[in-house]
Amino acid sequence: MTFALQGSLLDQVDEVGLRPLAGAVQRTVLTRGAWLDLRPGWLTGADELFSRLTLGGPAGVEWHGERRVMWDKEIETPRLLRFYDEGERLPDPVLTQARVALSDYYRDELGEPFRTAGMCLYRDGRDSVAWHGDREGRASTQDTMVAIVSIGSPRALHLRPAGGGESVRQVLGHGDLIVMGGSCQRTWEHAIPKTARPVGPRISIQFRPRGVR
């Protein structure tokens, strides 16, 4: 599986690693008890990691599509997926390091470690994810966190209050970290809309606690 990625001039680093979180995370307080944390460029060598995850080899991900029922129709999910459950080895050591670092940084607020890692591969602007909250499991009734690391071409993540209201737009790419916390999964929705603009491929890596999907 090969994807043409336009590299970032700001990420000309071959070594894949993590920058510090302490003192660099920017929090935005939303309504209804929700908040967002942003750490731009948290993961260094993001373009190198993108290549590892898409070009095969030891870190190659077994990407697959899914069919889901929506509006009484079975449709193809407009992106490729891979979910790593608890105890399943992640495809690159830096992802394990990222999960540990996030668990340590958010220990006091979250009260538990991040356990799983979901991945979405958006091949071009036609791939997307519709408005939703990660409300399966405990997230439907309890505050929780979902941490997303974005690698590859930048794409806009949109957020809005559930039921409507003023939206928030955040462009993510090349190693950016965004964390949706508080009541965000219950009281807000997020989406990656389709776009007619020429955009390259992007991978979203989502870390979640146990029992949250």
N, C-alpha and C positions, 0 to 999 in steps of 0.2 A: 504494500500500500504506500503510494508516494503522493505527497502534497507539496505544491509550490508555495513556500512561505517567504514573504518579504521581510527580511531581517530588520531589527531595530538598530539605529545608530547609537542609541543609548544603552544597548545591551551587548556591546562587543566584548563579551567575557566568555572564554571557553569553559572555565570551571563552573560547574553547577553547584550552587550553594545558597545560603540564606543570610540575609542581612539582619541586624538586630530589630526586635519589635519594640523594646522599651524606649520610650522617648520619641518614637517615630510614627506611632499609630494616631490617626486623626479621627475623633468621634463626632458623628452628627446625630443629634437627638431628633427623632421623628415624633409623631403623635401616637397616642394610645399605648404608651409604654414601650415603643419600639425604638431601636437605634441601629446605626451603621458605623462600623469601624473601617477605615481605609489605610492601607500601608502600601503606597506606590513602590514598585520595583523591589518587593520583598525577596523574590527569588532571582538570583543572578544566573546568567547562562541559560535564560529561559528558552532562547531559540535552539540551543543545543539539546535541552531536555525535550522540546517539541520533536526534534528529529529522532531522538531515541525512542519516543513513544509511538511514532508513526512509521518508522523505516524498518521495523523488525529487529532481529537480534535479541539479546538477553532481556532487554527492557521493552521489547515490542508488546503492544497491547492487543488482545484478541477482540477487536472492535466488532460489534454486531448491531443490526437493526432490530426493531421491534414493531409489532402491529398492536394497536390499541383501539378500543371501541370508544368513539366520540360522536355525539349527536346521532346515535343509533347506526353508525357506520364503522366498519373496521378500516383503519387507515394506517399507513406506514409512518412511523415516528420520523419527523424531519431532522434527524441527527443520528449519529452513531453513539453507542453506549458501552460502558463496562462498569460493573459494580464489584467492589472488593469488600466482602463481609469481614466481620471480626475474625482474627486469626489467619486470614488469607494474606499471603505475602504480596506486598505492593511491588509494582514493576520497576521501581528505581529507588535506591537508598535515600535519595533526597526527599522523597515523599514520606518515608518513615520518619525522617528527621523533622520534616515540617509538621507532621501530626504530633510528635512529641513536643515540639516548640510551642505549638498552639495550645496543647493541653497544659503545659507549664504556665504560659502567659495568662490564660483565662481560668486557671484553677480556682481562684477565689470567687469569681462570678458564676462560673458554670458548675462548679462543685463535682465534676467528674471529667474523665478524659474523653477526647474524641476517639471514636472506635472504628468507623468505617470510612471508605473513600469511594465516592461515585465519580465517574468521568463521562463527559459528553464531548464529542468531536463534531464541531460545526464546520462542514466542508467548505461552504461559501455562503453568500448572503441569502440563499434560498433555505438554508437550514435555520431552525428557530426553536423556541419553546414558548408556549402560550402562557397567559397569565395564570399564576398558581401560587399557593403557599405549600411548603413542605409539611403537610398536616397529617400524614399517616403516622400512626403510633402516638407516642406521648406528646408530640408537638401540636396535636389538635386541642389539648387542654392545658398544657404547661409551657412556660417560657423555656426557651432553649437557644441554641446557637447553630448556625450553619456557616462554615468558613470556606470561602471559594478562592482558589488560586487560578489565575488566568494566564495562559501562555499561548503564543501564536499571535495572529493579527488582532488588533483591538476591535472589540464589539461593544455596543451600548447595552448596559443592563438598565432596564426601566423598573421602577417601583412605584406603587400607588396604594392608598388605603383601600382595604377590602370594602367593596360597595361603592367605590368611586371617590374622587377627590383629587387634589393637586398632586401631580406625579413628580418623581425624582429621577434624573438620568445620570448615570455614571459610566463613562467609557473605561473599559478594563482591557489590559493586554500586557504582554512582555513581562510577566512575573508579578503583576499587581495582586494584592490580597484585599478581599472585602469580607467582612464578617457581619452577618445579619443576626442581631441579638435582641434580648428582651422578648416582647410579644410579637416580633416582626413576622414570624411564620403564621400566626393566628390572625393578626389584625391588618397585615399588609399583604400585597401580592407582588410578584416580580416576574419579568419576562425578558426574553431576548427576541425582539421582533425581526421578521424578515426585512431585508433591505435590497433595493435595486442598485445601490452603489457597489462598485467592484471591491469586494473585500476578500482577503485570503482566509485560510483555515484557522480555527481557534480551538483550543482544548480548555475546558472548564473542569477543575478538580475540586470536588466538594467533600469536605470533612464534616462528619456528623457524630454526635454521641450515640450511644446504644438506644435502639428503639425509635429512631427518628428517620423518616424518609420523606 
